[in-house]
Amino acid sequence: MCTMISTQIEVAGCGKGAGGWFNVSQANVSYDHPFSAPLEHALNIDFVNQALGPGARVAVELSAESARALVQAINAVLARAEAGGYLDGAS
């Protein structure tokens, strides 16, 4: 059964696709059926730049356990960067 759980956020960064690097301006996050991962449901993240068309997309499908581990790793790295004085107000 589809969960229909999704959200979109604005992001600032870059992604690398088949055509090379491109700016990403949006992340689509959902918990639903993956397209490729061998899971019933997955946390799906698409980093996109809609202005550049469908080729400007980087997709990731993670198990819930992997997604939670990734969140913890991201928070840990950002905390270390902040403690070291490397984060500025624009980050």
PDB file of N, CA, C and O in Angstrom:
ATOM      1  N   MET A   1       0.836  -1.172   0.000  1.00  0.00           N
ATOM      2  CA  MET A   1       0.000   0.000   0.000  1.00  0.00           C
ATOM      3  C   MET A   1       0.888   1.244   0.000  1.00  0.00           C
ATOM      4  O   MET A   1       1.865   1.307   0.746  1.00  0.00           O
ATOM      5  N   CYS A   2       0.559   2.217  -0.818  1.00  0.00           N
ATOM      6  CA  CYS A   2       1.307   3.471  -0.875  1.00  0.00           C
ATOM      7  C   CYS A   2       1.044   4.286   0.389  1.00  0.00           C
ATOM      8  O   CYS A   2      -0.077   4.327   0.897  1.00  0.00           O
ATOM      9  N   THR A   3       2.089   4.927   0.879  1.00  0.00           N
ATOM     10  CA  THR A   3       1.932   5.740   2.090  1.00  0.00           C
ATOM     11  C   THR A   3       1.507   7.162   1.775  1.00  0.00           C
ATOM     12  O   THR A   3       0.806   7.793   2.567  1.00  0.00           O
ATOM     13  N   MET A   4       1.928   7.676   0.617  1.00  0.00           N
ATOM     14  CA  MET A   4       1.657   9.062   0.223  1.00  0.00           C
ATOM     15  C   MET A   4       2.302  10.060   1.198  1.00  0.00           C
ATOM     16  O   MET A   4       1.850  11.201   1.296  1.00  0.00           O
ATOM     17  N   ILE A   5       3.345   9.645   1.914  1.00  0.00           N
ATOM     18  CA  ILE A   5       4.058  10.528   2.840  1.00  0.00           C
ATOM     19  C   ILE A   5       5.182  11.204   2.064  1.00  0.00           C
ATOM     20  O   ILE A   5       6.107  10.535   1.604  1.00  0.00           O
ATOM     21  N   SER A   6       5.110  12.524   1.915  1.00  0.00           N
ATOM     22  CA  SER A   6       6.148  13.245   1.178  1.00  0.00           C
ATOM     23  C   SER A   6       6.192  14.711   1.577  1.00  0.00           C
ATOM     24  O   SER A   6       5.225  15.268   2.098  1.00  0.00           O
ATOM     25  N   THR A   7       7.325  15.310   1.321  1.00  0.00           N
ATOM     26  CA  THR A   7       7.506  16.744   1.533  1.00  0.00           C
ATOM     27  C   THR A   7       8.575  17.244   0.580  1.00  0.00           C
ATOM     28  O   THR A   7       9.378  16.467   0.063  1.00  0.00           O
ATOM     29  N   GLN A   8       8.575  18.541   0.355  1.00  0.00           N
ATOM     30  CA  GLN A   8       9.575  19.182  -0.490  1.00  0.00           C
ATOM     31  C   GLN A   8      10.206  20.319   0.295  1.00  0.00           C
ATOM     32  O   GLN A   8       9.533  21.020   1.051  1.00  0.00           O
ATOM     33  N   ILE A   9      11.508  20.491   0.106  1.00  0.00           N
ATOM     34  CA  ILE A   9      12.195  21.615   0.728  1.00  0.00           C
ATOM     35  C   ILE A   9      13.122  22.273  -0.288  1.00  0.00           C
ATOM     36  O   ILE A   9      13.596  21.630  -1.225  1.00  0.00           O
ATOM     37  N   GLU A  10      13.370  23.554  -0.087  1.00  0.00           N
ATOM     38  CA  GLU A  10      14.365  24.247  -0.891  1.00  0.00           C
ATOM     39  C   GLU A  10      15.733  23.936  -0.321  1.00  0.00           C
ATOM     40  O   GLU A  10      15.916  23.912   0.896  1.00  0.00           O
ATOM     41  N   VAL A  11      16.695  23.697  -1.202  1.00  0.00           N
ATOM     42  CA  VAL A  11      18.072  23.430  -0.788  1.00  0.00           C
ATOM     43  C   VAL A  11      19.013  24.253  -1.663  1.00  0.00           C
ATOM     44  O   VAL A  11      18.623  24.745  -2.722  1.00  0.00           O
ATOM     45  N   ALA A  12      20.238  24.393  -1.213  1.00  0.00           N
ATOM     46  CA  ALA A  12      21.281  25.056  -1.996  1.00  0.00           C
ATOM     47  C   ALA A  12      22.483  24.134  -2.018  1.00  0.00           C
ATOM     48  O   ALA A  12      23.054  23.814  -0.976  1.00  0.00           O
ATOM     49  N   GLY A  13      22.860  23.711  -3.204  1.00  0.00           N
ATOM     50  CA  GLY A  13      23.997  22.814  -3.328  1.00  0.00           C
ATOM     51  C   GLY A  13      24.169  22.362  -4.760  1.00  0.00           C
ATOM     52  O   GLY A  13      23.633  22.973  -5.686  1.00  0.00           O
ATOM     53  N   CYS A  14      24.921  21.286  -4.938  1.00  0.00           N
ATOM     54  CA  CYS A  14      25.180  20.720  -6.255  1.00  0.00           C
ATOM     55  C   CYS A  14      25.034  19.214  -6.197  1.00  0.00           C
ATOM     56  O   CYS A  14      25.222  18.595  -5.150  1.00  0.00           O
ATOM     57  N   GLY A  15      24.698  18.637  -7.332  1.00  0.00           N
ATOM     58  CA  GLY A  15      24.616  17.188  -7.470  1.00  0.00           C
ATOM     59  C   GLY A  15      25.301  16.777  -8.751  1.00  0.00           C
ATOM     60  O   GLY A  15      25.462  17.583  -9.668  1.00  0.00           O
ATOM     61  N   LYS A  16      25.705  15.524  -8.813  1.00  0.00           N
ATOM     62  CA  LYS A  16      26.363  15.036 -10.018  1.00  0.00           C
ATOM     63  C   LYS A  16      25.495  13.967 -10.656  1.00  0.00           C
ATOM     64  O   LYS A  16      25.190  12.945 -10.041  1.00  0.00           O
ATOM     65  N   GLY A  17      25.110  14.210 -11.871  1.00  0.00           N
ATOM     66  CA  GLY A  17      24.305  13.263 -12.634  1.00  0.00           C
ATOM     67  C   GLY A  17      25.082  12.763 -13.834  1.00  0.00           C
ATOM     68  O   GLY A  17      26.294  12.959 -13.922  1.00  0.00           O
ATOM     69  N   ALA A  18      24.392  12.123 -14.751  1.00  0.00           N
ATOM     70  CA  ALA A  18      25.030  11.553 -15.940  1.00  0.00           C
ATOM     71  C   ALA A  18      25.737  12.616 -16.781  1.00  0.00           C
ATOM     72  O   ALA A  18      26.742  12.329 -17.432  1.00  0.00           O
ATOM     73  N   GLY A  19      25.207  13.851 -16.765  1.00  0.00           N
ATOM     74  CA  GLY A  19      25.795  14.929 -17.554  1.00  0.00           C
ATOM     75  C   GLY A  19      26.804  15.776 -16.801  1.00  0.00           C
ATOM     76  O   GLY A  19      27.260  16.795 -17.319  1.00  0.00           O
ATOM     77  N   GLY A  20      27.161  15.375 -15.590  1.00  0.00           N
ATOM     78  CA  GLY A  20      28.118  16.134 -14.790  1.00  0.00           C
ATOM     79  C   GLY A  20      27.431  16.867 -13.645  1.00  0.00           C
ATOM     80  O   GLY A  20      26.300  16.549 -13.277  1.00  0.00           O
ATOM     81  N   TRP A  21      28.122  17.841 -13.093  1.00  0.00           N
ATOM     82  CA  TRP A  21      27.629  18.590 -11.937  1.00  0.00           C
ATOM     83  C   TRP A  21      26.584  19.618 -12.350  1.00  0.00           C
ATOM     84  O   TRP A  21      26.665  20.204 -13.430  1.00  0.00           O
ATOM     85  N   PHE A  22      25.597  19.829 -11.471  1.00  0.00           N
ATOM     86  CA  PHE A  22      24.576  20.852 -11.689  1.00  0.00           C
ATOM     87  C   PHE A  22      24.098  21.347 -10.330  1.00  0.00           C
ATOM     88  O   PHE A  22      24.211  20.643  -9.326  1.00  0.00           O
ATOM     89  N   ASN A  23      23.566  22.560 -10.308  1.00  0.00           N
ATOM     90  CA  ASN A  23      23.019  23.117  -9.072  1.00  0.00           C
ATOM     91  C   ASN A  23      21.724  22.398  -8.729  1.00  0.00           C
ATOM     92  O   ASN A  23      20.925  22.094  -9.615  1.00  0.00           O
ATOM     93  N   VAL A  24      21.513  22.125  -7.441  1.00  0.00           N
ATOM     94  CA  VAL A  24      20.237  21.587  -6.981  1.00  0.00           C
ATOM     95  C   VAL A  24      19.550  22.655  -6.150  1.00  0.00           C
ATOM     96  O   VAL A  24      20.191  23.370  -5.379  1.00  0.00           O
ATOM     97  N   SER A  25      18.238  22.756  -6.314  1.00  0.00           N
ATOM     98  CA  SER A  25      17.479  23.796  -5.626  1.00  0.00           C
ATOM     99  C   SER A  25      16.318  23.232  -4.804  1.00  0.00           C
ATOM    100  O   SER A  25      15.659  23.972  -4.074  1.00  0.00           O
ATOM    101  N   GLN A  26      16.070  21.942  -4.919  1.00  0.00           N
ATOM    102  CA  GLN A  26      14.939  21.346  -4.219  1.00  0.00           C
ATOM    103  C   GLN A  26      15.279  19.900  -3.851  1.00  0.00           C
ATOM    104  O   GLN A  26      15.978  19.202  -4.586  1.00  0.00           O
ATOM    105  N   ALA A  27      14.767  19.474  -2.701  1.00  0.00           N
ATOM    106  CA  ALA A  27      14.834  18.061  -2.321  1.00  0.00           C
ATOM    107  C   ALA A  27      13.412  17.578  -2.086  1.00  0.00           C
ATOM    108  O   ALA A  27      12.642  18.194  -1.349  1.00  0.00           O
ATOM    109  N   ASN A  28      13.082  16.472  -2.721  1.00  0.00           N
ATOM    110  CA  ASN A  28      11.797  15.815  -2.525  1.00  0.00           C
ATOM    111  C   ASN A  28      12.063  14.601  -1.646  1.00  0.00           C
ATOM    112  O   ASN A  28      12.852  13.728  -2.010  1.00  0.00           O
ATOM    113  N   VAL A  29      11.411  14.544  -0.496  1.00  0.00           N
ATOM    114  CA  VAL A  29      11.639  13.460   0.461  1.00  0.00           C
ATOM    115  C   VAL A  29      10.330  12.722   0.668  1.00  0.00           C
ATOM    116  O   VAL A  29       9.299  13.338   0.941  1.00  0.00           O
ATOM    117  N   SER A  30      10.369  11.401   0.538  1.00  0.00           N
ATOM    118  CA  SER A  30       9.160  10.605   0.743  1.00  0.00           C
ATOM    119  C   SER A  30       9.502   9.290   1.429  1.00  0.00           C
ATOM    120  O   SER A  30      10.644   8.830   1.404  1.00  0.00           O
ATOM    121  N   TYR A  31       8.492   8.703   2.036  1.00  0.00           N
ATOM    122  CA  TYR A  31       8.599   7.336   2.551  1.00  0.00           C
ATOM    123  C   TYR A  31       7.511   6.552   1.841  1.00  0.00           C
ATOM    124  O   TYR A  31       6.330   6.659   2.171  1.00  0.00           O
ATOM    125  N   ASP A  32       7.920   5.773   0.874  1.00  0.00           N
ATOM    126  CA  ASP A  32       6.960   5.075   0.025  1.00  0.00           C
ATOM    127  C   ASP A  32       7.690   3.948  -0.696  1.00  0.00           C
ATOM    128  O   ASP A  32       8.818   3.607  -0.340  1.00  0.00           O
ATOM    129  N   HIS A  33       7.057   3.375  -1.698  1.00  0.00           N
ATOM    130  CA  HIS A  33       7.675   2.306  -2.474  1.00  0.00           C
ATOM    131  C   HIS A  33       8.875   2.857  -3.244  1.00  0.00           C
ATOM    132  O   HIS A  33       8.755   3.888  -3.906  1.00  0.00           O
ATOM    133  N   PRO A  34      10.020   2.194  -3.172  1.00  0.00           N
ATOM    134  CA  PRO A  34      11.161   2.628  -3.979  1.00  0.00           C
ATOM    135  C   PRO A  34      10.998   2.141  -5.427  1.00  0.00           C
ATOM    136  O   PRO A  34      10.213   1.233  -5.700  1.00  0.00           O
ATOM    137  N   PHE A  35      11.733   2.744  -6.328  1.00  0.00           N
ATOM    138  CA  PHE A  35      11.728   2.311  -7.725  1.00  0.00           C
ATOM    139  C   PHE A  35      12.694   1.152  -7.941  1.00  0.00           C
ATOM    140  O   PHE A  35      12.424   0.260  -8.745  1.00  0.00           O
ATOM    141  N   SER A  36      13.829   1.160  -7.221  1.00  0.00           N
ATOM    142  CA  SER A  36      14.863   0.180  -7.494  1.00  0.00           C
ATOM    143  C   SER A  36      15.295  -0.635  -6.280  1.00  0.00           C
ATOM    144  O   SER A  36      15.540  -1.835  -6.407  1.00  0.00           O
ATOM    145  N   ALA A  37      15.393  -0.019  -5.121  1.00  0.00           N
ATOM    146  CA  ALA A  37      15.864  -0.729  -3.925  1.00  0.00           C
ATOM    147  C   ALA A  37      14.946  -1.907  -3.612  1.00  0.00           C
ATOM    148  O   ALA A  37      13.727  -1.783  -3.730  1.00  0.00           O
ATOM    149  N   PRO A  38      15.511  -3.046  -3.217  1.00  0.00           N
ATOM    150  CA  PRO A  38      14.696  -4.237  -2.942  1.00  0.00           C
ATOM    151  C   PRO A  38      14.030  -4.175  -1.563  1.00  0.00           C
ATOM    152  O   PRO A  38      14.259  -5.034  -0.711  1.00  0.00           O
ATOM    153  N   LEU A  39      13.212  -3.157  -1.362  1.00  0.00           N
ATOM    154  CA  LEU A  39      12.517  -2.918  -0.097  1.00  0.00           C
ATOM    155  C   LEU A  39      11.040  -2.683  -0.368  1.00  0.00           C
ATOM    156  O   LEU A  39      10.675  -2.189  -1.436  1.00  0.00           O
ATOM    157  N   GLU A  40      10.190  -3.030   0.587  1.00  0.00           N
ATOM    158  CA  GLU A  40       8.761  -2.751   0.444  1.00  0.00           C
ATOM    159  C   GLU A  40       8.511  -1.238   0.488  1.00  0.00           C
ATOM    160  O   GLU A  40       7.751  -0.701  -0.317  1.00  0.00           O
ATOM    161  N   HIS A  41       9.162  -0.565   1.441  1.00  0.00           N
ATOM    162  CA  HIS A  41       9.110   0.896   1.556  1.00  0.00           C
ATOM    163  C   HIS A  41      10.524   1.401   1.810  1.00  0.00           C
ATOM    164  O   HIS A  41      11.364   0.684   2.354  1.00  0.00           O
ATOM    165  N   ALA A  42      10.774   2.631   1.416  1.00  0.00           N
ATOM    166  CA  ALA A  42      12.094   3.229   1.608  1.00  0.00           C
ATOM    167  C   ALA A  42      11.948   4.728   1.814  1.00  0.00           C
ATOM    168  O   ALA A  42      10.941   5.331   1.443  1.00  0.00           O
ATOM    169  N   LEU A  43      12.971   5.312   2.410  1.00  0.00           N
ATOM    170  CA  LEU A  43      13.061   6.771   2.438  1.00  0.00           C
ATOM    171  C   LEU A  43      13.690   7.156   1.109  1.00  0.00           C
ATOM    172  O   LEU A  43      14.823   6.775   0.812  1.00  0.00           O
ATOM    173  N   ASN A  44      12.955   7.907   0.319  1.00  0.00           N
ATOM    174  CA  ASN A  44      13.388   8.290  -1.028  1.00  0.00           C
ATOM    175  C   ASN A  44      13.706   9.781  -1.038  1.00  0.00           C
ATOM    176  O   ASN A  44      12.892  10.602  -0.614  1.00  0.00           O
ATOM    177  N   ILE A  45      14.886  10.120  -1.521  1.00  0.00           N
ATOM    178  CA  ILE A  45      15.291  11.525  -1.605  1.00  0.00           C
ATOM    179  C   ILE A  45      15.690  11.813  -3.045  1.00  0.00           C
ATOM    180  O   ILE A  45      16.548  11.134  -3.608  1.00  0.00           O
ATOM    181  N   ASP A  46      15.071  12.809  -3.627  1.00  0.00           N
ATOM    182  CA  ASP A  46      15.428  13.281  -4.965  1.00  0.00           C
ATOM    183  C   ASP A  46      15.927  14.711  -4.833  1.00  0.00           C
ATOM    184  O   ASP A  46      15.192  15.593  -4.388  1.00  0.00           O
ATOM    185  N   PHE A  47      17.170  14.938  -5.218  1.00  0.00           N
ATOM    186  CA  PHE A  47      17.722  16.294  -5.282  1.00  0.00           C
ATOM    187  C   PHE A  47      17.564  16.735  -6.728  1.00  0.00           C
ATOM    188  O   PHE A  47      18.048  16.062  -7.638  1.00  0.00           O
ATOM    189  N   VAL A  48      16.886  17.868  -6.950  1.00  0.00           N
ATOM    190  CA  VAL A  48      16.549  18.266  -8.314  1.00  0.00           C
ATOM    191  C   VAL A  48      16.782  19.751  -8.566  1.00  0.00           C
ATOM    192  O   VAL A  48      16.887  20.561  -7.645  1.00  0.00           O
ATOM    193  N   ASN A  49      16.858  20.068  -9.849  1.00  0.00           N
ATOM    194  CA  ASN A  49      16.793  21.437 -10.337  1.00  0.00           C
ATOM    195  C   ASN A  49      15.777  21.404 -11.468  1.00  0.00           C
ATOM    196  O   ASN A  49      16.116  21.095 -12.611  1.00  0.00           O
ATOM    197  N   GLN A  50      14.526  21.725 -11.142  1.00  0.00           N
ATOM    198  CA  GLN A  50      13.460  21.600 -12.127  1.00  0.00           C
ATOM    199  C   GLN A  50      13.665  22.493 -13.337  1.00  0.00           C
ATOM    200  O   GLN A  50      13.187  22.179 -14.427  1.00  0.00           O
ATOM    201  N   ALA A  51      14.364  23.594 -13.160  1.00  0.00           N
ATOM    202  CA  ALA A  51      14.609  24.505 -14.279  1.00  0.00           C
ATOM    203  C   ALA A  51      15.473  23.859 -15.360  1.00  0.00           C
ATOM    204  O   ALA A  51      15.437  24.280 -16.516  1.00  0.00           O
ATOM    205  N   LEU A  52      16.251  22.836 -14.988  1.00  0.00           N
ATOM    206  CA  LEU A  52      17.132  22.168 -15.950  1.00  0.00           C
ATOM    207  C   LEU A  52      16.513  20.916 -16.564  1.00  0.00           C
ATOM    208  O   LEU A  52      17.143  20.263 -17.395  1.00  0.00           O
ATOM    209  N   GLY A  53      15.293  20.573 -16.168  1.00  0.00           N
ATOM    210  CA  GLY A  53      14.614  19.417 -16.746  1.00  0.00           C
ATOM    211  C   GLY A  53      14.852  18.133 -15.978  1.00  0.00           C
ATOM    212  O   GLY A  53      15.540  18.131 -14.957  1.00  0.00           O
ATOM    213  N   PRO A  54      14.277  17.028 -16.472  1.00  0.00           N
ATOM    214  CA  PRO A  54      14.302  15.760 -15.737  1.00  0.00           C
ATOM    215  C   PRO A  54      15.690  15.142 -15.576  1.00  0.00           C
ATOM    216  O   PRO A  54      15.882  14.296 -14.702  1.00  0.00           O
ATOM    217  N   GLY A  55      16.650  15.539 -16.387  1.00  0.00           N
ATOM    218  CA  GLY A  55      18.003  14.990 -16.261  1.00  0.00           C
ATOM    219  C   GLY A  55      18.768  15.545 -15.081  1.00  0.00           C
ATOM    220  O   GLY A  55      19.791  14.986 -14.686  1.00  0.00           O
ATOM    221  N   ALA A  56      18.287  16.642 -14.512  1.00  0.00           N
ATOM    222  CA  ALA A  56      18.966  17.273 -13.378  1.00  0.00           C
ATOM    223  C   ALA A  56      18.380  16.718 -12.084  1.00  0.00           C
ATOM    224  O   ALA A  56      17.658  17.407 -11.363  1.00  0.00           O
ATOM    225  N   ARG A  57      18.708  15.456 -11.806  1.00  0.00           N
ATOM    226  CA  ARG A  57      18.122  14.744 -10.672  1.00  0.00           C
ATOM    227  C   ARG A  57      19.134  13.749 -10.128  1.00  0.00           C
ATOM    228  O   ARG A  57      19.789  13.030 -10.882  1.00  0.00           O
ATOM    229  N   VAL A  58      19.247  13.722  -8.821  1.00  0.00           N
ATOM    230  CA  VAL A  58      20.029  12.705  -8.132  1.00  0.00           C
ATOM    231  C   VAL A  58      19.090  12.052  -7.129  1.00  0.00           C
ATOM    232  O   VAL A  58      18.552  12.728  -6.252  1.00  0.00           O
ATOM    233  N   ALA A  59      18.888  10.749  -7.250  1.00  0.00           N
ATOM    234  CA  ALA A  59      17.935  10.044  -6.401  1.00  0.00           C
ATOM    235  C   ALA A  59      18.655   9.047  -5.497  1.00  0.00           C
ATOM    236  O   ALA A  59      19.652   8.437  -5.884  1.00  0.00           O
ATOM    237  N   VAL A  60      18.121   8.896  -4.272  1.00  0.00           N
ATOM    238  CA  VAL A  60      18.634   7.929  -3.309  1.00  0.00           C
ATOM    239  C   VAL A  60      17.448   7.239  -2.653  1.00  0.00           C
ATOM    240  O   VAL A  60      16.474   7.896  -2.284  1.00  0.00           O
ATOM    241  N   GLU A  61      17.521   5.929  -2.505  1.00  0.00           N
ATOM    242  CA  GLU A  61      16.501   5.152  -1.812  1.00  0.00           C
ATOM    243  C   GLU A  61      17.179   4.394  -0.681  1.00  0.00           C
ATOM    244  O   GLU A  61      18.078   3.587  -0.922  1.00  0.00           O
ATOM    245  N   LEU A  62      16.751   4.650   0.557  1.00  0.00           N
ATOM    246  CA  LEU A  62      17.402   4.079   1.733  1.00  0.00           C
ATOM    247  C   LEU A  62      16.422   3.314   2.603  1.00  0.00           C
ATOM    248  O   LEU A  62      15.244   3.660   2.680  1.00  0.00           O
ATOM    249  N   SER A  63      16.917   2.267   3.259  1.00  0.00           N
ATOM    250  CA  SER A  63      16.099   1.616   4.276  1.00  0.00           C
ATOM    251  C   SER A  63      15.908   2.614   5.416  1.00  0.00           C
ATOM    252  O   SER A  63      16.686   3.558   5.553  1.00  0.00           O
ATOM    253  N   ALA A  64      14.884   2.409   6.228  1.00  0.00           N
ATOM    254  CA  ALA A  64      14.641   3.307   7.361  1.00  0.00           C
ATOM    255  C   ALA A  64      15.851   3.333   8.293  1.00  0.00           C
ATOM    256  O   ALA A  64      16.239   4.394   8.781  1.00  0.00           O
ATOM    257  N   GLU A  65      16.445   2.166   8.540  1.00  0.00           N
ATOM    258  CA  GLU A  65      17.633   2.089   9.408  1.00  0.00           C
ATOM    259  C   GLU A  65      18.795   2.900   8.824  1.00  0.00           C
ATOM    260  O   GLU A  65      19.464   3.634   9.552  1.00  0.00           O
ATOM    261  N   SER A  66      19.035   2.773   7.530  1.00  0.00           N
ATOM    262  CA  SER A  66      20.101   3.528   6.878  1.00  0.00           C
ATOM    263  C   SER A  66      19.824   5.024   6.899  1.00  0.00           C
ATOM    264  O   SER A  66      20.739   5.824   7.093  1.00  0.00           O
ATOM    265  N   ALA A  67      18.566   5.403   6.700  1.00  0.00           N
ATOM    266  CA  ALA A  67      18.191   6.819   6.714  1.00  0.00           C
ATOM    267  C   ALA A  67      18.440   7.423   8.093  1.00  0.00           C
ATOM    268  O   ALA A  67      18.957   8.535   8.201  1.00  0.00           O
ATOM    269  N   ARG A  68      18.074   6.697   9.138  1.00  0.00           N
ATOM    270  CA  ARG A  68      18.310   7.199  10.500  1.00  0.00           C
ATOM    271  C   ARG A  68      19.799   7.310  10.785  1.00  0.00           C
ATOM    272  O   ARG A  68      20.233   8.278  11.410  1.00  0.00           O
ATOM    273  N   ALA A  69      20.590   6.339  10.342  1.00  0.00           N
ATOM    274  CA  ALA A  69      22.043   6.400  10.529  1.00  0.00           C
ATOM    275  C   ALA A  69      22.634   7.587   9.778  1.00  0.00           C
ATOM    276  O   ALA A  69      23.545   8.248  10.276  1.00  0.00           O
ATOM    277  N   LEU A  70      22.121   7.858   8.583  1.00  0.00           N
ATOM    278  CA  LEU A  70      22.592   8.999   7.807  1.00  0.00           C
ATOM    279  C   LEU A  70      22.281  10.313   8.513  1.00  0.00           C
ATOM    280  O   LEU A  70      23.132  11.200   8.568  1.00  0.00           O
ATOM    281  N   VAL A  71      21.068  10.451   9.056  1.00  0.00           N
ATOM    282  CA  VAL A  71      20.699  11.659   9.807  1.00  0.00           C
ATOM    283  C   VAL A  71      21.655  11.860  10.982  1.00  0.00           C
ATOM    284  O   VAL A  71      22.118  12.976  11.219  1.00  0.00           O
ATOM    285  N   GLN A  72      21.951  10.791  11.719  1.00  0.00           N
ATOM    286  CA  GLN A  72      22.874  10.895  12.849  1.00  0.00           C
ATOM    287  C   GLN A  72      24.271  11.302  12.390  1.00  0.00           C
ATOM    288  O   GLN A  72      24.917  12.134  13.027  1.00  0.00           O
ATOM    289  N   ALA A  73      24.737  10.722  11.287  1.00  0.00           N
ATOM    290  CA  ALA A  73      26.061  11.058  10.772  1.00  0.00           C
ATOM    291  C   ALA A  73      26.123  12.516  10.319  1.00  0.00           C
ATOM    292  O   ALA A  73      27.104  13.207  10.592  1.00  0.00           O
ATOM    293  N   ILE A  74      25.097  12.981   9.638  1.00  0.00           N
ATOM    294  CA  ILE A  74      25.050  14.379   9.196  1.00  0.00           C
ATOM    295  C   ILE A  74      25.082  15.310  10.402  1.00  0.00           C
ATOM    296  O   ILE A  74      25.858  16.265  10.432  1.00  0.00           O
ATOM    297  N   ASN A  75      24.241  15.034  11.394  1.00  0.00           N
ATOM    298  CA  ASN A  75      24.221  15.882  12.597  1.00  0.00           C
ATOM    299  C   ASN A  75      25.556  15.867  13.327  1.00  0.00           C
ATOM    300  O   ASN A  75      25.996  16.903  13.825  1.00  0.00           O
ATOM    301  N   ALA A  76      26.204  14.714  13.399  1.00  0.00           N
ATOM    302  CA  ALA A  76      27.500  14.619  14.079  1.00  0.00           C
ATOM    303  C   ALA A  76      28.574  15.433  13.352  1.00  0.00           C
ATOM    304  O   ALA A  76      29.354  16.145  13.985  1.00  0.00           O
ATOM    305  N   VAL A  77      28.606  15.325  12.038  1.00  0.00           N
ATOM    306  CA  VAL A  77      29.598  16.077  11.259  1.00  0.00           C
ATOM    307  C   VAL A  77      29.351  17.575  11.370  1.00  0.00           C
ATOM    308  O   VAL A  77      30.299  18.342  11.540  1.00  0.00           O
ATOM    309  N   LEU A  78      28.090  18.008  11.275  1.00  0.00           N
ATOM    310  CA  LEU A  78      27.786  19.436  11.396  1.00  0.00           C
ATOM    311  C   LEU A  78      28.105  19.958  12.797  1.00  0.00           C
ATOM    312  O   LEU A  78      28.563  21.092  12.942  1.00  0.00           O
ATOM    313  N   ALA A  79      27.868  19.149  13.825  1.00  0.00           N
ATOM    314  CA  ALA A  79      28.205  19.565  15.188  1.00  0.00           C
ATOM    315  C   ALA A  79      29.714  19.752  15.334  1.00  0.00           C
ATOM    316  O   ALA A  79      30.164  20.709  15.964  1.00  0.00           O
ATOM    317  N   ARG A  80      30.492  18.844  14.757  1.00  0.00           N
ATOM    318  CA  ARG A  80      31.957  18.982  14.810  1.00  0.00           C
ATOM    319  C   ARG A  80      32.421  20.206  14.028  1.00  0.00           C
ATOM    320  O   ARG A  80      33.316  20.925  14.473  1.00  0.00           O
ATOM    321  N   ALA A  81      31.817  20.445  12.868  1.00  0.00           N
ATOM    322  CA  ALA A  81      32.185  21.623  12.076  1.00  0.00           C
ATOM    323  C   ALA A  81      31.835  22.905  12.817  1.00  0.00           C
ATOM    324  O   ALA A  81      32.600  23.869  12.796  1.00  0.00           O
ATOM    325  N   GLU A  82      30.667  22.913  13.479  1.00  0.00           N
ATOM    326  CA  GLU A  82      30.256  24.077  14.246  1.00  0.00           C
ATOM    327  C   GLU A  82      31.186  24.299  15.430  1.00  0.00           C
ATOM    328  O   GLU A  82      31.607  25.425  15.693  1.00  0.00           O
ATOM    329  N   ALA A  83      31.507  23.223  16.146  1.00  0.00           N
ATOM    330  CA  ALA A  83      32.409  23.336  17.297  1.00  0.00           C
ATOM    331  C   ALA A  83      33.792  23.814  16.885  1.00  0.00           C
ATOM    332  O   ALA A  83      34.481  24.477  17.661  1.00  0.00           O
ATOM    333  N   GLY A  84      34.195  23.482  15.676  1.00  0.00           N
ATOM    334  CA  GLY A  84      35.493  23.911  15.179  1.00  0.00           C
ATOM    335  C   GLY A  84      35.481  25.303  14.575  1.00  0.00           C
ATOM    336  O   GLY A  84      36.523  25.796  14.142  1.00  0.00           O
ATOM    337  N   GLY A  85      34.325  25.942  14.538  1.00  0.00           N
ATOM    338  CA  GLY A  85      34.218  27.297  13.999  1.00  0.00           C
ATOM    339  C   GLY A  85      34.176  27.351  12.482  1.00  0.00           C
ATOM    340  O   GLY A  85      34.451  28.398  11.897  1.00  0.00           O
ATOM    341  N   TYR A  86      33.835  26.234  11.830  1.00  0.00           N
ATOM    342  CA  TYR A  86      33.829  26.201  10.377  1.00  0.00           C
ATOM    343  C   TYR A  86      32.501  26.583   9.743  1.00  0.00           C
ATOM    344  O   TYR A  86      32.462  26.898   8.554  1.00  0.00           O
ATOM    345  N   LEU A  87      31.407  26.564  10.506  1.00  0.00           N
ATOM    346  CA  LEU A  87      30.112  26.930   9.951  1.00  0.00           C
ATOM    347  C   LEU A  87      29.922  28.428  10.043  1.00  0.00           C
ATOM    348  O   LEU A  87      30.239  29.049  11.058  1.00  0.00           O
ATOM    349  N   ASP A  88      29.400  29.002   8.970  1.00  0.00           N
ATOM    350  CA  ASP A  88      29.053  30.412   9.019  1.00  0.00           C
ATOM    351  C   ASP A  88      27.534  30.537   8.947  1.00  0.00           C
ATOM    352  O   ASP A  88      26.845  29.526   8.810  1.00  0.00           O
ATOM    353  N   GLY A  89      27.012  31.723   9.035  1.00  0.00           N
ATOM    354  CA  GLY A  89      25.558  31.947   9.033  1.00  0.00           C
ATOM    355  C   GLY A  89      24.885  31.528   7.747  1.00  0.00           C
ATOM    356  O   GLY A  89      23.680  31.275   7.752  1.00  0.00           O
ATOM    357  N   ALA A  90      25.620  31.444   6.630  1.00  0.00           N
ATOM    358  CA  ALA A  90      25.022  31.102   5.345  1.00  0.00           C
ATOM    359  C   ALA A  90      24.901  29.601   5.138  1.00  0.00           C
ATOM    360  O   ALA A  90      24.266  29.178   4.172  1.00  0.00           O
ATOM    361  N   SER A  91      25.480  28.780   6.002  1.00  0.00           N
ATOM    362  CA  SER A  91      25.500  27.328   5.784  1.00  0.00           C
ATOM    363  C   SER A  91      24.181  26.729   6.024  1.00  0.00           C
ATOM    364  O   SER A  91      24.019  25.516   5.887  1.00  0.00           O
TER     365      SER A  91
END
